Structures are given as C-alpha cells and as structure tokens.
Amino acid sequence: MDPAASSLIDRAGLDKAKVRELLGRGLEGADDGELFLEYKQTEALAFDNGRLKQATYDTTQGFGLRAVKDEAVGYAHASDLSEGALARAADAVRAVKGGYSGQYAEPPGRTNRKLYDDVNPLGTPAFDQKVKLLETIDAYARAKDPRVRQVTASIAATWQVVEILRADGESYRDIRPLVRLNVSVVAGDGDRQETGSYGVGGREGYERFIEPSMWQNAVDEAVRQAMVNLTAVAAPAGEMDVVLASGWPGVMLHEAVGHGLEGDFNRKKTSAFAGLMGQQVAAKGVTVIDDGTVQQRRGSLTIDDEGTPTNRTVLIEDGILVGYMQDRQNARLMGMKPTGNGRRESHAHVPMPRMTNTAMLAGDKEPAEIIASVKNGLYAVNFGGGQVDITSGKYVFQCTEAYKIENGKVTAPVKGAMLIGNGPTDLHRISMIGNDFALDPGIGTCGKNGQGVPVGVGQPSLRMDKITVGGTA
C-alpha cells in the first residue's frame, strides 16, 4: 500500500476507531498532546577516493504519543505500529498526569499552502545513474587542477510521510522530500594539504541538482576553496573589524543568536535574551526573522511536527526584540501564540522549539562599500564548526575561508581564523548591512538536545566592529 496515497493507520492495518479510543485514553485530562505517525525512506551514496564507499537504504516507521500536563510531558514511542504498542504507550503517558485534569488546548489552524511536491526522490534517477553521476563528479574534480589529491562526492535523500492525530478528532498530514549533494576535495602542494567543500540541497527531487550546471558549480566552488586555502597565510589575532559575506555565514547568526530566541530557553530564563522583549537588543537596522514558508527550502515545512502551519516570524525588528520561536507547550505557558516551530527529529523524539530558515534581512549598503570602509580587518566568507553557550551568549566560530582586509581591499587569504565573542553583545557591533541578502545553498543541519533537523540560514554582507579574532600569526 502506497503511504503517500493512504493513511498510515490504514497502511498498518489498524482500526481507526480503536486508535482514536486509545489516543483519547492516553490524553484524557491532558492540556495538549498528539499521536505522531511517521513513515520514512532514506538513502545515502558516497564516492570516495575513486570508488563507491557507501550505499545505504533504510525504511523506518513508528509513532510517538505525547501527553502534556502544564510543564510536564509524558512521551512514549515505538517502531511497532500496532494496537498493543499503542495501548502500552497510552498507559505510559497517562502516568504523567497523576490525577491532573486540564483543558485540552485548541487545535492548530489549517493551511492550503503547499511548499513542496510529494515527489519521492529515492526513485529517480535509478541507482546505477546515481553512481555514474558520482563517478563523473570525481573525474571532473580531478581534471580541474593537478593539485587535487582526493575527492569525496555524496548524495543523500529522505522521503518522510507524517500524520498527526489529536484527541479532539483533528488530524494533519504532510509529505516531505529532502535531498542534498555535497562535494569535498583535498588539494596538495608538496607537503601541504588543504580542503574545500560545497553542497546544495532542498525539499524537492534530485532533478535540479544533477543538472551539469549545478553539480559542476559545486565542484568548481569546492576546488576554488581548496586552492585558496593552499596559499593562505597565518591568520592575524586580536580585536579588529570583521566583514561577513552573505549567505552561509548566517550560520553564525543561527548559532550565536537564533537558539537564544527559542521559546523554551526564554521561558526557563536560561537565554541571554530572557526578559528583554521590547528592548533594544541589536543595532538599529538589524531585522532577524525565522521563515518556514520559503518554497522548497531545506528548513521549510508546510506544517510543523505538531500540525501548526509554519510562519514568517519576526524576531528582532530594527534592533528591537519582538518575538520568539514557539512550539505549542512553551507558547501556552508564556501566554503567546505558537509560531509553527515545534519540530522533532523523528517519531522517537519529543517536539521542541526549533529554527526553520533563520536570516537577517538586507540593508542598503553595497558590499564593496562595506569592505572599503575597513582599514585593517578580516573578511569571513565561509564557516565550519562553532560552539555557543546559550545562557551567556558566548561563541567561538572557525572560519574555513577568510581574507585580510588592508586599506579597504581584500588581500591575502588566511588560515586558522576564529571569531570569538558574545552574540547579544555583538549584535550591537553591526555597523553596516549590505543589500546583497542571500540564503545558504541548502546544507544546514541543526543540533539541539541530541536531535538534528534540517535548517536554512541567510544574511547580507555586514560589518561588525571590534570583534576578537583568534589566529596563529
């Protein structure tokens, strides 16, 4: 039975009335909760060092049953979608209520919006064609420059069907495709070796990404980064003005600021932004949004994992804190509205407030004007890993591609640069905002409390004054 064309309850051969009865039993007297059903197909192919190194395919299904009582949550899950498993889950989540009797919350609203097709990317192209594509990418990358020593090319896809059933009889359904193509190269010159990587992806089939113009651009960009890094000099250290490029550098905003604007951290007052609603938390001109409604973007969702339609939520407007990202539980406890940010990694995970596509909006400065304004500083184009403390706002981020700015001009590439600072403080250090807003190419994955979900980031070029740069020079 096709899971796209039929209910997952029907597919499992369950009686709908019995499922509803068990759901009602588990959520009796709860403030909120739902039965989350999931069917997911996943594939991953990796071509490394001239041969196919990985080819995996997996199908998973299961359910998660949640009962919410005030701040407490009872959660039970199983990969066995059966009446017996549902009955045991209902008994388990009832225990959290302990005689508590709440008023079951109003259901999420409805939407006719469709942000992506139902297409299953695992079926097309055929397996042998996917392997051939990776071979072709490998050969193309090696032919770009004799200094390319190693190439890793990969493609991955998931196709997820979710159904959300509530005790009040409401139900919600979403079918979510997701693909990604990634290229990483190692280039060498004598004993020195450096890397470069680039990826693309989104909520659609493979078709657009396997066009030669798309994958060749990914290879060209990965090779370019590696060659730049081969000539990089030691990064300077100290306090200096920093220019961030547009697009993927928004990952720094995502980590250093975005997590601190999620509802749970603010309700518990563990965020550096807690209690600052309506106050100036960034320089004037800084507007930050979380938008889950962008067509086919990696972080977009028609509905979140509680059934709430996603939104374009303004978080910071002209420097003023005006909103948080909310799931249903934290929104209710804070007296706010859900924003469609209740997300979970799978049926085995409880939902929580999570980002979708988080971005800083454009200003009015030309990127060249921003760079020309800096006498001596750093131009950060690409980022790798980073660490953030949500409570203090302190962060450390590694630049994987960066350059010196000397007398208003971009000069030598540098290696080993780290940006060190405090997110809430450094929002006030933004002095120029570019007009070149861009989203990342579709590669982001966000981790929180052991759960990973696909996300998007974006920003224009911007100047930040007096940022601490850790270097090796």
Solvent accessible surface area in square Angstrom, and as a share of the most:
residue,aa,sasa,rsa
1,M,152,0.68
2,D,80,0.41
3,P,12,0.08
4,A,30,0.24
5,A,86,0.67
6,S,23,0.15
7,S,26,0.17
8,L,6,0.03
9,I,6,0.03
10,D,57,0.30
11,R,79,0.29
12,A,38,0.29
13,G,67,0.64
14,L,28,0.14
15,D,83,0.43
16,K,106,0.45
17,A,73,0.57
18,K,60,0.26
19,V,4,0.02
20,R,76,0.28
21,E,102,0.46
22,L,5,0.03
23,L,3,0.02
24,G,29,0.28
25,R,89,0.33
26,G,0,0.00
27,L,4,0.02
28,E,109,0.49
29,G,23,0.22
30,A,1,0.01
31,D,12,0.06
32,D,2,0.01
33,G,0,0.00
34,E,3,0.01
35,L,2,0.01
36,F,1,0.00
37,L,1,0.00
38,E,2,0.01
39,Y,12,0.04
40,K,43,0.18
41,Q,27,0.12
42,T,46,0.27
43,E,13,0.06
44,A,24,0.19
45,L,4,0.02
46,A,17,0.13
47,F,12,0.05
48,D,26,0.14
49,N,77,0.39
50,G,43,0.41
51,R,137,0.50
52,L,65,0.32
53,K,100,0.42
54,Q,78,0.35
55,A,54,0.42
56,T,69,0.40
57,Y,129,0.49
58,D,75,0.39
59,T,63,0.36
60,T,53,0.31
61,Q,64,0.28
62,G,0,0.00
63,F,1,0.00
64,G,0,0.00
65,L,3,0.01
66,R,3,0.01
67,A,0,0.00
68,V,0,0.00
69,K,49,0.21
70,D,67,0.35
71,E,113,0.51
72,A,38,0.30
73,V,52,0.30
74,G,9,0.08
75,Y,57,0.22
76,A,17,0.13
77,H,95,0.42
78,A,27,0.21
79,S,80,0.52
80,D,72,0.38
81,L,18,0.09
82,S,32,0.20
83,E,80,0.36
84,G,34,0.33
85,A,6,0.04
86,L,6,0.03
87,A,26,0.20
88,R,158,0.58
89,A,6,0.05
90,A,0,0.00
91,D,80,0.42
92,A,57,0.44
93,V,1,0.00
94,R,91,0.33
95,A,80,0.62
96,V,38,0.22
97,K,11,0.05
98,G,71,0.68
99,G,82,0.79
100,Y,77,0.29
101,S,95,0.61
102,G,26,0.25
103,Q,164,0.73
104,Y,56,0.21
105,A,25,0.19
106,E,142,0.64
107,P,47,0.29
108,P,11,0.07
109,G,48,0.46
110,R,148,0.54
111,T,45,0.26
112,N,161,0.83
113,R,80,0.29
114,K,118,0.50
115,L,4,0.02
116,Y,7,0.03
117,D,82,0.43
118,D,64,0.33
119,V,60,0.34
120,N,51,0.26
121,P,2,0.01
122,L,22,0.11
123,G,57,0.55
124,T,81,0.47
125,P,17,0.11
126,A,50,0.39
127,F,114,0.47
128,D,97,0.50
129,Q,104,0.46
130,K,3,0.01
131,V,25,0.14
132,K,127,0.54
133,L,22,0.11
134,L,0,0.00
135,E,69,0.31
136,T,52,0.30
137,I,0,0.00
138,D,11,0.06
139,A,60,0.47
140,Y,59,0.22
141,A,0,0.00
142,R,81,0.29
143,A,88,0.68
144,K,89,0.38
145,D,23,0.12
146,P,133,0.84
147,R,91,0.33
148,V,12,0.07
149,R,102,0.37
150,Q,66,0.29
151,V,1,0.00
152,T,45,0.26
153,A,1,0.00
154,S,34,0.22
155,I,2,0.01
156,A,40,0.31
157,A,2,0.02
158,T,33,0.19
159,W,12,0.04
160,Q,22,0.10
161,V,0,0.00
162,V,0,0.00
163,E,12,0.05
164,I,0,0.00
165,L,7,0.04
166,R,3,0.01
167,A,42,0.32
168,D,66,0.34
169,G,45,0.43
170,E,60,0.27
171,S,48,0.31
172,Y,11,0.04
173,R,90,0.33
174,D,12,0.06
175,I,15,0.08
176,R,7,0.02
177,P,0,0.00
178,L,20,0.10
179,V,2,0.01
180,R,73,0.26
181,L,1,0.01
182,N,32,0.16
183,V,0,0.00
184,S,34,0.22
185,V,0,0.00
186,V,31,0.18
187,A,0,0.00
188,G,3,0.03
189,D,88,0.46
190,G,54,0.52
191,D,155,0.80
192,R,86,0.31
193,Q,96,0.43
194,E,17,0.08
195,T,77,0.45
196,G,5,0.05
197,S,53,0.34
198,Y,55,0.21
199,G,0,0.00
200,V,7,0.04
201,G,4,0.04
202,G,1,0.01
203,R,10,0.04
204,E,17,0.08
205,G,7,0.06
206,Y,2,0.01
207,E,90,0.41
208,R,118,0.43
209,F,3,0.01
210,I,47,0.24
211,E,95,0.43
212,P,70,0.44
213,S,87,0.56
214,M,40,0.18
215,W,15,0.05
216,Q,58,0.26
217,N,77,0.40
218,A,0,0.00
219,V,0,0.00
220,D,52,0.27
221,E,39,0.17
222,A,0,0.00
223,V,8,0.05
224,R,90,0.33
225,Q,10,0.04
226,A,0,0.00
227,M,27,0.12
228,V,28,0.16
229,N,17,0.09
230,L,13,0.07
231,T,85,0.49
232,A,4,0.03
233,V,68,0.39
234,A,48,0.37
235,A,0,0.00
236,P,32,0.20
237,A,58,0.45
238,G,34,0.32
239,E,115,0.52
240,M,30,0.13
241,D,27,0.14
242,V,0,0.00
243,V,1,0.00
244,L,4,0.02
245,A,10,0.08
246,S,34,0.22
247,G,5,0.05
248,W,49,0.17
249,P,1,0.01
250,G,0,0.00
251,V,18,0.11
252,M,8,0.04
253,L,12,0.06
254,H,4,0.02
255,E,44,0.20
256,A,8,0.06
257,V,5,0.03
258,G,0,0.00
259,H,11,0.05
260,G,5,0.05
261,L,0,0.00
262,E,0,0.00
263,G,0,0.00
264,D,12,0.06
265,F,37,0.16
266,N,6,0.03
267,R,48,0.18
268,K,119,0.50
269,K,154,0.65
270,T,55,0.32
271,S,8,0.05
272,A,33,0.26
273,F,3,0.01
274,A,25,0.19
275,G,61,0.59
276,L,54,0.27
277,M,74,0.33
278,G,52,0.50
279,Q,91,0.41
280,Q,80,0.36
281,V,7,0.04
282,A,0,0.00
283,A,20,0.15
284,K,150,0.63
285,G,40,0.38
286,V,0,0.00
287,T,25,0.14
288,V,0,0.00
289,I,11,0.06
290,D,2,0.01
291,D,16,0.08
292,G,1,0.01
293,T,36,0.21
294,V,46,0.26
295,Q,106,0.47
296,Q,61,0.27
297,R,49,0.18
298,R,20,0.07
299,G,0,0.00
300,S,0,0.00
301,L,2,0.01
302,T,17,0.10
303,I,10,0.05
304,D,1,0.00
305,D,4,0.02
306,E,3,0.01
307,G,0,0.00
308,T,13,0.08
309,P,23,0.14
310,T,2,0.01
311,N,65,0.33
312,R,127,0.46
313,T,18,0.10
314,V,46,0.26
315,L,0,0.00
316,I,0,0.00
317,E,94,0.42
318,D,58,0.30
319,G,0,0.00
320,I,52,0.27
321,L,0,0.00
322,V,65,0.37
323,G,11,0.10
324,Y,11,0.04
325,M,0,0.00
326,Q,1,0.01
327,D,3,0.01
328,R,19,0.07
329,Q,16,0.07
330,N,6,0.03
331,A,0,0.00
332,R,81,0.30
333,L,55,0.27
334,M,49,0.22
335,G,72,0.70
336,M,75,0.34
337,K,171,0.73
338,P,49,0.31
339,T,22,0.13
340,G,0,0.00
341,N,2,0.01
342,G,0,0.00
343,R,6,0.02
344,R,9,0.03
345,E,66,0.29
346,S,17,0.11
347,H,17,0.08
348,A,34,0.26
349,H,50,0.22
350,V,49,0.28
351,P,7,0.04
352,M,18,0.08
353,P,1,0.01
354,R,0,0.00
355,M,0,0.00
356,T,1,0.01
357,N,3,0.01
358,T,0,0.00
359,A,3,0.02
360,M,3,0.01
361,L,48,0.24
362,A,49,0.38
363,G,30,0.29
364,D,115,0.59
365,K,66,0.28
366,E,97,0.44
367,P,40,0.25
368,A,76,0.59
369,E,80,0.36
370,I,0,0.00
371,I,28,0.14
372,A,65,0.50
373,S,50,0.32
374,V,1,0.00
375,K,137,0.58
376,N,88,0.45
377,G,6,0.06
378,L,0,0.00
379,Y,42,0.16
380,A,0,0.00
381,V,29,0.17
382,N,24,0.12
383,F,8,0.03
384,G,29,0.28
385,G,51,0.49
386,G,39,0.37
387,Q,144,0.64
388,V,39,0.23
389,D,71,0.37
390,I,42,0.21
391,T,87,0.51
392,S,44,0.28
393,G,3,0.03
394,K,131,0.55
395,Y,4,0.01
396,V,53,0.30
397,F,2,0.01
398,Q,81,0.36
399,C,8,0.05
400,T,53,0.31
401,E,2,0.01
402,A,2,0.02
403,Y,29,0.11
404,K,55,0.23
405,I,1,0.01
406,E,70,0.31
407,N,109,0.56
408,G,12,0.12
409,K,141,0.60
410,V,61,0.35
411,T,57,0.33
412,A,35,0.27
413,P,22,0.14
414,V,6,0.03
415,K,97,0.41
416,G,32,0.31
417,A,1,0.01
418,M,62,0.28
419,L,0,0.00
420,I,70,0.36
421,G,21,0.21
422,N,34,0.17
423,G,3,0.02
424,P,24,0.15
425,T,63,0.37
426,D,7,0.04
427,L,6,0.03
428,H,95,0.43
429,R,81,0.29
430,I,10,0.05
431,S,59,0.38
432,M,29,0.13
433,I,16,0.08
434,G,0,0.00
435,N,67,0.34
436,D,43,0.22
437,F,76,0.32
438,A,37,0.29
439,L,49,0.24
440,D,1,0.00
441,P,35,0.22
442,G,0,0.00
443,I,30,0.15
444,G,3,0.03
445,T,84,0.49
446,C,1,0.01
447,G,54,0.52
448,K,12,0.05
449,N,114,0.59
450,G,77,0.75
451,Q,8,0.04
452,G,26,0.25
453,V,4,0.03
454,P,26,0.16
455,V,4,0.02
456,G,1,0.01
457,V,2,0.01
458,G,0,0.00
459,Q,2,0.01
460,P,0,0.00
461,S,6,0.04
462,L,2,0.01
463,R,39,0.14
464,M,10,0.05
465,D,36,0.19
466,K,123,0.52
467,I,3,0.01
468,T,60,0.35
469,V,2,0.01
470,G,19,0.18
471,G,27,0.26
472,T,101,0.59
473,A,90,0.70
